[in-house]
Amino acid sequence: MKRSTLSHSFLNIILVFIESALTLLLRLDPELRKAAYPLAKQGTVVALRLYLPHVEIFATFSTKGVLLDAQLPIGRSEPDVVINAYSIQVINAITTHDSETTEKLQMRGESVQVQLVKQFIMQLGLGNLIQGLIKKIKGGKGKSKPTDAEMAEKKDNYKFRIKEQQTQISTLTTKNRELETTVKELQSKQKTLMIVTIMALVIMIGSVIALLMN
């Protein structure tokens, strides 16, 4: 029986749209970021094998977001978690936020990572996007307390910025020392030139006086 497939180019276009939507969701939904954080920290790769149509998608969790591709990321021999399901099952799991629906998805992998992926799927959905947009429009009224994941992310960003600034300060200090050395060398050369010039003038004046006396 011939399997229903999607063309590679069309699949890439779909993946770009889904990846953009996921990026938006992660920005608007702190709970979704919290669910994605442990997966991103481990660089988890999830293989999603769908039926009707037959498609295989690889999702890589990273600090930049969830990166989607039709091929396994370079450097990886196999994914951490594999999901086998019909497309309608995945759509139902995402839209209903129901643990029972998510549990029906066939997942293989290390138990802790499988559980983290399930939590991420249950947190996904259009409803969360709409709620996030409403909060954004209201100007962020009633902001919730930052989660541990958000605080850890902020601390990592601060540490990275401080390290960059320290590197820049060290570079500027080195350049400043080099400049000071160059200035001192120029000053020394200038003094030598002045002494030589004065001596030459004295010799010249003495020669002129000697000639006049003769």
MODELLER restraints for C-alpha pairs under 7 A, 6 or more apart:
rsr = mdl.restraints
at = mdl.atoms
rsr.add(forms.Gaussian(group=physical.xy_distance, feature=features.Distance(at['CA:3:A'], at['CA:54:A']), mean=6.45, stdev=0.5))
rsr.add(forms.Gaussian(group=physical.xy_distance, feature=features.Distance(at['CA:4:A'], at['CA:52:A']), mean=6.10, stdev=0.5))
rsr.add(forms.Gaussian(group=physical.xy_distance, feature=features.Distance(at['CA:4:A'], at['CA:53:A']), mean=4.82, stdev=0.5))
rsr.add(forms.Gaussian(group=physical.xy_distance, feature=features.Distance(at['CA:4:A'], at['CA:54:A']), mean=5.50, stdev=0.5))
rsr.add(forms.Gaussian(group=physical.xy_distance, feature=features.Distance(at['CA:5:A'], at['CA:53:A']), mean=5.35, stdev=0.5))
rsr.add(forms.Gaussian(group=physical.xy_distance, feature=features.Distance(at['CA:5:A'], at['CA:54:A']), mean=4.98, stdev=0.5))
rsr.add(forms.Gaussian(group=physical.xy_distance, feature=features.Distance(at['CA:5:A'], at['CA:55:A']), mean=6.38, stdev=0.5))
rsr.add(forms.Gaussian(group=physical.xy_distance, feature=features.Distance(at['CA:6:A'], at['CA:53:A']), mean=6.95, stdev=0.5))
rsr.add(forms.Gaussian(group=physical.xy_distance, feature=features.Distance(at['CA:6:A'], at['CA:55:A']), mean=6.89, stdev=0.5))
rsr.add(forms.Gaussian(group=physical.xy_distance, feature=features.Distance(at['CA:15:A'], at['CA:68:A']), mean=6.16, stdev=0.5))
rsr.add(forms.Gaussian(group=physical.xy_distance, feature=features.Distance(at['CA:19:A'], at['CA:66:A']), mean=6.72, stdev=0.5))
rsr.add(forms.Gaussian(group=physical.xy_distance, feature=features.Distance(at['CA:19:A'], at['CA:67:A']), mean=6.48, stdev=0.5))
rsr.add(forms.Gaussian(group=physical.xy_distance, feature=features.Distance(at['CA:19:A'], at['CA:68:A']), mean=6.31, stdev=0.5))
rsr.add(forms.Gaussian(group=physical.xy_distance, feature=features.Distance(at['CA:22:A'], at['CA:66:A']), mean=6.92, stdev=0.5))
rsr.add(forms.Gaussian(group=physical.xy_distance, feature=features.Distance(at['CA:23:A'], at['CA:65:A']), mean=6.07, stdev=0.5))
rsr.add(forms.Gaussian(group=physical.xy_distance, feature=features.Distance(at['CA:25:A'], at['CA:129:A']), mean=5.76, stdev=0.5))
rsr.add(forms.Gaussian(group=physical.xy_distance, feature=features.Distance(at['CA:26:A'], at['CA:32:A']), mean=5.93, stdev=0.5))
rsr.add(forms.Gaussian(group=physical.xy_distance, feature=features.Distance(at['CA:26:A'], at['CA:33:A']), mean=5.39, stdev=0.5))
rsr.add(forms.Gaussian(group=physical.xy_distance, feature=features.Distance(at['CA:28:A'], at['CA:129:A']), mean=6.97, stdev=0.5))
rsr.add(forms.Gaussian(group=physical.xy_distance, feature=features.Distance(at['CA:28:A'], at['CA:132:A']), mean=5.01, stdev=0.5))
rsr.add(forms.Gaussian(group=physical.xy_distance, feature=features.Distance(at['CA:29:A'], at['CA:128:A']), mean=6.82, stdev=0.5))
rsr.add(forms.Gaussian(group=physical.xy_distance, feature=features.Distance(at['CA:29:A'], at['CA:132:A']), mean=6.02, stdev=0.5))
rsr.add(forms.Gaussian(group=physical.xy_distance, feature=features.Distance(at['CA:32:A'], at['CA:120:A']), mean=6.69, stdev=0.5))
rsr.add(forms.Gaussian(group=physical.xy_distance, feature=features.Distance(at['CA:32:A'], at['CA:123:A']), mean=5.81, stdev=0.5))
rsr.add(forms.Gaussian(group=physical.xy_distance, feature=features.Distance(at['CA:32:A'], at['CA:124:A']), mean=6.91, stdev=0.5))
rsr.add(forms.Gaussian(group=physical.xy_distance, feature=features.Distance(at['CA:34:A'], at['CA:149:A']), mean=5.58, stdev=0.5))
rsr.add(forms.Gaussian(group=physical.xy_distance, feature=features.Distance(at['CA:35:A'], at['CA:119:A']), mean=6.45, stdev=0.5))
rsr.add(forms.Gaussian(group=physical.xy_distance, feature=features.Distance(at['CA:35:A'], at['CA:120:A']), mean=5.20, stdev=0.5))
rsr.add(forms.Gaussian(group=physical.xy_distance, feature=features.Distance(at['CA:36:A'], at['CA:120:A']), mean=6.20, stdev=0.5))
rsr.add(forms.Gaussian(group=physical.xy_distance, feature=features.Distance(at['CA:37:A'], at['CA:149:A']), mean=6.45, stdev=0.5))
rsr.add(forms.Gaussian(group=physical.xy_distance, feature=features.Distance(at['CA:39:A'], at['CA:61:A']), mean=5.92, stdev=0.5))
rsr.add(forms.Gaussian(group=physical.xy_distance, feature=features.Distance(at['CA:40:A'], at['CA:61:A']), mean=4.47, stdev=0.5))
rsr.add(forms.Gaussian(group=physical.xy_distance, feature=features.Distance(at['CA:40:A'], at['CA:62:A']), mean=4.20, stdev=0.5))
rsr.add(forms.Gaussian(group=physical.xy_distance, feature=features.Distance(at['CA:40:A'], at['CA:63:A']), mean=5.77, stdev=0.5))
rsr.add(forms.Gaussian(group=physical.xy_distance, feature=features.Distance(at['CA:41:A'], at['CA:62:A']), mean=6.87, stdev=0.5))
rsr.add(forms.Gaussian(group=physical.xy_distance, feature=features.Distance(at['CA:43:A'], at['CA:60:A']), mean=6.64, stdev=0.5))
rsr.add(forms.Gaussian(group=physical.xy_distance, feature=features.Distance(at['CA:43:A'], at['CA:61:A']), mean=5.37, stdev=0.5))
rsr.add(forms.Gaussian(group=physical.xy_distance, feature=features.Distance(at['CA:43:A'], at['CA:62:A']), mean=5.52, stdev=0.5))
rsr.add(forms.Gaussian(group=physical.xy_distance, feature=features.Distance(at['CA:44:A'], at['CA:60:A']), mean=5.92, stdev=0.5))
rsr.add(forms.Gaussian(group=physical.xy_distance, feature=features.Distance(at['CA:44:A'], at['CA:61:A']), mean=5.43, stdev=0.5))
rsr.add(forms.Gaussian(group=physical.xy_distance, feature=features.Distance(at['CA:44:A'], at['CA:80:A']), mean=6.12, stdev=0.5))
rsr.add(forms.Gaussian(group=physical.xy_distance, feature=features.Distance(at['CA:45:A'], at['CA:58:A']), mean=6.71, stdev=0.5))
rsr.add(forms.Gaussian(group=physical.xy_distance, feature=features.Distance(at['CA:45:A'], at['CA:59:A']), mean=5.63, stdev=0.5))
rsr.add(forms.Gaussian(group=physical.xy_distance, feature=features.Distance(at['CA:45:A'], at['CA:60:A']), mean=4.46, stdev=0.5))
rsr.add(forms.Gaussian(group=physical.xy_distance, feature=features.Distance(at['CA:45:A'], at['CA:61:A']), mean=6.41, stdev=0.5))
rsr.add(forms.Gaussian(group=physical.xy_distance, feature=features.Distance(at['CA:45:A'], at['CA:79:A']), mean=5.06, stdev=0.5))
rsr.add(forms.Gaussian(group=physical.xy_distance, feature=features.Distance(at['CA:45:A'], at['CA:80:A']), mean=5.36, stdev=0.5))
rsr.add(forms.Gaussian(group=physical.xy_distance, feature=features.Distance(at['CA:45:A'], at['CA:81:A']), mean=6.67, stdev=0.5))
rsr.add(forms.Gaussian(group=physical.xy_distance, feature=features.Distance(at['CA:46:A'], at['CA:58:A']), mean=5.62, stdev=0.5))
rsr.add(forms.Gaussian(group=physical.xy_distance, feature=features.Distance(at['CA:46:A'], at['CA:59:A']), mean=5.06, stdev=0.5))
rsr.add(forms.Gaussian(group=physical.xy_distance, feature=features.Distance(at['CA:46:A'], at['CA:60:A']), mean=6.44, stdev=0.5))
rsr.add(forms.Gaussian(group=physical.xy_distance, feature=features.Distance(at['CA:46:A'], at['CA:79:A']), mean=5.61, stdev=0.5))
rsr.add(forms.Gaussian(group=physical.xy_distance, feature=features.Distance(at['CA:46:A'], at['CA:80:A']), mean=5.94, stdev=0.5))
rsr.add(forms.Gaussian(group=physical.xy_distance, feature=features.Distance(at['CA:46:A'], at['CA:81:A']), mean=4.78, stdev=0.5))
rsr.add(forms.Gaussian(group=physical.xy_distance, feature=features.Distance(at['CA:46:A'], at['CA:82:A']), mean=5.82, stdev=0.5))
rsr.add(forms.Gaussian(group=physical.xy_distance, feature=features.Distance(at['CA:47:A'], at['CA:56:A']), mean=6.91, stdev=0.5))
rsr.add(forms.Gaussian(group=physical.xy_distance, feature=features.Distance(at['CA:47:A'], at['CA:57:A']), mean=5.78, stdev=0.5))
rsr.add(forms.Gaussian(group=physical.xy_distance, feature=features.Distance(at['CA:47:A'], at['CA:58:A']), mean=4.54, stdev=0.5))
rsr.add(forms.Gaussian(group=physical.xy_distance, feature=features.Distance(at['CA:47:A'], at['CA:59:A']), mean=6.44, stdev=0.5))
rsr.add(forms.Gaussian(group=physical.xy_distance, feature=features.Distance(at['CA:47:A'], at['CA:79:A']), mean=5.95, stdev=0.5))
rsr.add(forms.Gaussian(group=physical.xy_distance, feature=features.Distance(at['CA:47:A'], at['CA:81:A']), mean=6.22, stdev=0.5))
rsr.add(forms.Gaussian(group=physical.xy_distance, feature=features.Distance(at['CA:47:A'], at['CA:82:A']), mean=4.70, stdev=0.5))
rsr.add(forms.Gaussian(group=physical.xy_distance, feature=features.Distance(at['CA:47:A'], at['CA:83:A']), mean=6.12, stdev=0.5))
rsr.add(forms.Gaussian(group=physical.xy_distance, feature=features.Distance(at['CA:48:A'], at['CA:56:A']), mean=5.63, stdev=0.5))
rsr.add(forms.Gaussian(group=physical.xy_distance, feature=features.Distance(at['CA:48:A'], at['CA:57:A']), mean=5.05, stdev=0.5))
rsr.add(forms.Gaussian(group=physical.xy_distance, feature=features.Distance(at['CA:48:A'], at['CA:58:A']), mean=6.16, stdev=0.5))
rsr.add(forms.Gaussian(group=physical.xy_distance, feature=features.Distance(at['CA:48:A'], at['CA:82:A']), mean=6.09, stdev=0.5))
rsr.add(forms.Gaussian(group=physical.xy_distance, feature=features.Distance(at['CA:48:A'], at['CA:83:A']), mean=4.87, stdev=0.5))
rsr.add(forms.Gaussian(group=physical.xy_distance, feature=features.Distance(at['CA:48:A'], at['CA:84:A']), mean=6.37, stdev=0.5))
rsr.add(forms.Gaussian(group=physical.xy_distance, feature=features.Distance(at['CA:49:A'], at['CA:55:A']), mean=5.92, stdev=0.5))
rsr.add(forms.Gaussian(group=physical.xy_distance, feature=features.Distance(at['CA:49:A'], at['CA:56:A']), mean=4.47, stdev=0.5))
rsr.add(forms.Gaussian(group=physical.xy_distance, feature=features.Distance(at['CA:49:A'], at['CA:57:A']), mean=6.50, stdev=0.5))
rsr.add(forms.Gaussian(group=physical.xy_distance, feature=features.Distance(at['CA:49:A'], at['CA:83:A']), mean=5.94, stdev=0.5))
rsr.add(forms.Gaussian(group=physical.xy_distance, feature=features.Distance(at['CA:49:A'], at['CA:84:A']), mean=4.94, stdev=0.5))
rsr.add(forms.Gaussian(group=physical.xy_distance, feature=features.Distance(at['CA:49:A'], at['CA:85:A']), mean=6.54, stdev=0.5))
rsr.add(forms.Gaussian(group=physical.xy_distance, feature=features.Distance(at['CA:50:A'], at['CA:56:A']), mean=6.18, stdev=0.5))
rsr.add(forms.Gaussian(group=physical.xy_distance, feature=features.Distance(at['CA:50:A'], at['CA:84:A']), mean=6.16, stdev=0.5))
rsr.add(forms.Gaussian(group=physical.xy_distance, feature=features.Distance(at['CA:50:A'], at['CA:85:A']), mean=5.30, stdev=0.5))
rsr.add(forms.Gaussian(group=physical.xy_distance, feature=features.Distance(at['CA:50:A'], at['CA:86:A']), mean=5.26, stdev=0.5))
rsr.add(forms.Gaussian(group=physical.xy_distance, feature=features.Distance(at['CA:50:A'], at['CA:87:A']), mean=5.60, stdev=0.5))
rsr.add(forms.Gaussian(group=physical.xy_distance, feature=features.Distance(at['CA:51:A'], at['CA:85:A']), mean=6.37, stdev=0.5))
rsr.add(forms.Gaussian(group=physical.xy_distance, feature=features.Distance(at['CA:51:A'], at['CA:86:A']), mean=4.61, stdev=0.5))
rsr.add(forms.Gaussian(group=physical.xy_distance, feature=features.Distance(at['CA:51:A'], at['CA:87:A']), mean=6.06, stdev=0.5))
rsr.add(forms.Gaussian(group=physical.xy_distance, feature=features.Distance(at['CA:52:A'], at['CA:86:A']), mean=6.30, stdev=0.5))
rsr.add(forms.Gaussian(group=physical.xy_distance, feature=features.Distance(at['CA:52:A'], at['CA:87:A']), mean=6.36, stdev=0.5))
rsr.add(forms.Gaussian(group=physical.xy_distance, feature=features.Distance(at['CA:56:A'], at['CA:70:A']), mean=6.38, stdev=0.5))
rsr.add(forms.Gaussian(group=physical.xy_distance, feature=features.Distance(at['CA:57:A'], at['CA:68:A']), mean=6.90, stdev=0.5))
rsr.add(forms.Gaussian(group=physical.xy_distance, feature=features.Distance(at['CA:57:A'], at['CA:69:A']), mean=5.95, stdev=0.5))
rsr.add(forms.Gaussian(group=physical.xy_distance, feature=features.Distance(at['CA:57:A'], at['CA:70:A']), mean=4.89, stdev=0.5))
rsr.add(forms.Gaussian(group=physical.xy_distance, feature=features.Distance(at['CA:58:A'], at['CA:68:A']), mean=5.72, stdev=0.5))
rsr.add(forms.Gaussian(group=physical.xy_distance, feature=features.Distance(at['CA:58:A'], at['CA:69:A']), mean=5.28, stdev=0.5))
rsr.add(forms.Gaussian(group=physical.xy_distance, feature=features.Distance(at['CA:58:A'], at['CA:70:A']), mean=5.99, stdev=0.5))
rsr.add(forms.Gaussian(group=physical.xy_distance, feature=features.Distance(at['CA:58:A'], at['CA:71:A']), mean=6.35, stdev=0.5))
rsr.add(forms.Gaussian(group=physical.xy_distance, feature=features.Distance(at['CA:58:A'], at['CA:72:A']), mean=6.05, stdev=0.5))
rsr.add(forms.Gaussian(group=physical.xy_distance, feature=features.Distance(at['CA:59:A'], at['CA:66:A']), mean=6.25, stdev=0.5))
rsr.add(forms.Gaussian(group=physical.xy_distance, feature=features.Distance(at['CA:59:A'], at['CA:67:A']), mean=5.59, stdev=0.5))
rsr.add(forms.Gaussian(group=physical.xy_distance, feature=features.Distance(at['CA:59:A'], at['CA:68:A']), mean=4.66, stdev=0.5))
rsr.add(forms.Gaussian(group=physical.xy_distance, feature=features.Distance(at['CA:59:A'], at['CA:69:A']), mean=6.64, stdev=0.5))
rsr.add(forms.Gaussian(group=physical.xy_distance, feature=features.Distance(at['CA:60:A'], at['CA:66:A']), mean=5.59, stdev=0.5))
rsr.add(forms.Gaussian(group=physical.xy_distance, feature=features.Distance(at['CA:60:A'], at['CA:67:A']), mean=5.04, stdev=0.5))
rsr.add(forms.Gaussian(group=physical.xy_distance, feature=features.Distance(at['CA:60:A'], at['CA:68:A']), mean=6.46, stdev=0.5))
rsr.add(forms.Gaussian(group=physical.xy_distance, feature=features.Distance(at['CA:61:A'], at['CA:67:A']), mean=6.45, stdev=0.5))
rsr.add(forms.Gaussian(group=physical.xy_distance, feature=features.Distance(at['CA:80:A'], at['CA:109:A']), mean=5.87, stdev=0.5))
rsr.add(forms.Gaussian(group=physical.xy_distance, feature=features.Distance(at['CA:81:A'], at['CA:107:A']), mean=6.74, stdev=0.5))
rsr.add(forms.Gaussian(group=physical.xy_distance, feature=features.Distance(at['CA:81:A'], at['CA:108:A']), mean=5.58, stdev=0.5))
rsr.add(forms.Gaussian(group=physical.xy_distance, feature=features.Distance(at['CA:81:A'], at['CA:109:A']), mean=4.56, stdev=0.5))
rsr.add(forms.Gaussian(group=physical.xy_distance, feature=features.Distance(at['CA:81:A'], at['CA:114:A']), mean=6.36, stdev=0.5))
rsr.add(forms.Gaussian(group=physical.xy_distance, feature=features.Distance(at['CA:82:A'], at['CA:107:A']), mean=5.50, stdev=0.5))
rsr.add(forms.Gaussian(group=physical.xy_distance, feature=features.Distance(at['CA:82:A'], at['CA:108:A']), mean=5.09, stdev=0.5))
rsr.add(forms.Gaussian(group=physical.xy_distance, feature=features.Distance(at['CA:82:A'], at['CA:109:A']), mean=6.52, stdev=0.5))
rsr.add(forms.Gaussian(group=physical.xy_distance, feature=features.Distance(at['CA:83:A'], at['CA:105:A']), mean=6.78, stdev=0.5))
rsr.add(forms.Gaussian(group=physical.xy_distance, feature=features.Distance(at['CA:83:A'], at['CA:106:A']), mean=5.58, stdev=0.5))
rsr.add(forms.Gaussian(group=physical.xy_distance, feature=features.Distance(at['CA:83:A'], at['CA:107:A']), mean=4.52, stdev=0.5))
rsr.add(forms.Gaussian(group=physical.xy_distance, feature=features.Distance(at['CA:83:A'], at['CA:108:A']), mean=6.61, stdev=0.5))
rsr.add(forms.Gaussian(group=physical.xy_distance, feature=features.Distance(at['CA:84:A'], at['CA:105:A']), mean=6.76, stdev=0.5))
rsr.add(forms.Gaussian(group=physical.xy_distance, feature=features.Distance(at['CA:84:A'], at['CA:106:A']), mean=5.22, stdev=0.5))
rsr.add(forms.Gaussian(group=physical.xy_distance, feature=features.Distance(at['CA:84:A'], at['CA:107:A']), mean=6.52, stdev=0.5))
rsr.add(forms.Gaussian(group=physical.xy_distance, feature=features.Distance(at['CA:85:A'], at['CA:105:A']), mean=5.89, stdev=0.5))
rsr.add(forms.Gaussian(group=physical.xy_distance, feature=features.Distance(at['CA:85:A'], at['CA:106:A']), mean=6.39, stdev=0.5))
rsr.add(forms.Gaussian(group=physical.xy_distance, feature=features.Distance(at['CA:93:A'], at['CA:101:A']), mean=5.34, stdev=0.5))
rsr.add(forms.Gaussian(group=physical.xy_distance, feature=features.Distance(at['CA:93:A'], at['CA:102:A']), mean=5.05, stdev=0.5))
rsr.add(forms.Gaussian(group=physical.xy_distance, feature=features.Distance(at['CA:93:A'], at['CA:122:A']), mean=6.82, stdev=0.5))
rsr.add(forms.Gaussian(group=physical.xy_distance, feature=features.Distance(at['CA:94:A'], at['CA:121:A']), mean=5.93, stdev=0.5))
rsr.add(forms.Gaussian(group=physical.xy_distance, feature=features.Distance(at['CA:94:A'], at['CA:122:A']), mean=6.19, stdev=0.5))
rsr.add(forms.Gaussian(group=physical.xy_distance, feature=features.Distance(at['CA:94:A'], at['CA:124:A']), mean=5.61, stdev=0.5))
rsr.add(forms.Gaussian(group=physical.xy_distance, feature=features.Distance(at['CA:94:A'], at['CA:125:A']), mean=5.36, stdev=0.5))
rsr.add(forms.Gaussian(group=physical.xy_distance, feature=features.Distance(at['CA:95:A'], at['CA:125:A']), mean=5.20, stdev=0.5))
rsr.add(forms.Gaussian(group=physical.xy_distance, feature=features.Distance(at['CA:95:A'], at['CA:126:A']), mean=6.86, stdev=0.5))
rsr.add(forms.Gaussian(group=physical.xy_distance, feature=features.Distance(at['CA:97:A'], at['CA:122:A']), mean=4.50, stdev=0.5))
rsr.add(forms.Gaussian(group=physical.xy_distance, feature=features.Distance(at['CA:97:A'], at['CA:123:A']), mean=6.44, stdev=0.5))
rsr.add(forms.Gaussian(group=physical.xy_distance, feature=features.Distance(at['CA:98:A'], at['CA:122:A']), mean=6.52, stdev=0.5))
rsr.add(forms.Gaussian(group=physical.xy_distance, feature=features.Distance(at['CA:99:A'], at['CA:122:A']), mean=6.74, stdev=0.5))
rsr.add(forms.Gaussian(group=physical.xy_distance, feature=features.Distance(at['CA:102:A'], at['CA:118:A']), mean=6.60, stdev=0.5))
rsr.add(forms.Gaussian(group=physical.xy_distance, feature=features.Distance(at['CA:102:A'], at['CA:122:A']), mean=6.99, stdev=0.5))
rsr.add(forms.Gaussian(group=physical.xy_distance, feature=features.Distance(at['CA:107:A'], at['CA:114:A']), mean=6.81, stdev=0.5))
rsr.add(forms.Gaussian(group=physical.xy_distance, feature=features.Distance(at['CA:135:A'], at['CA:141:A']), mean=6.97, stdev=0.5))
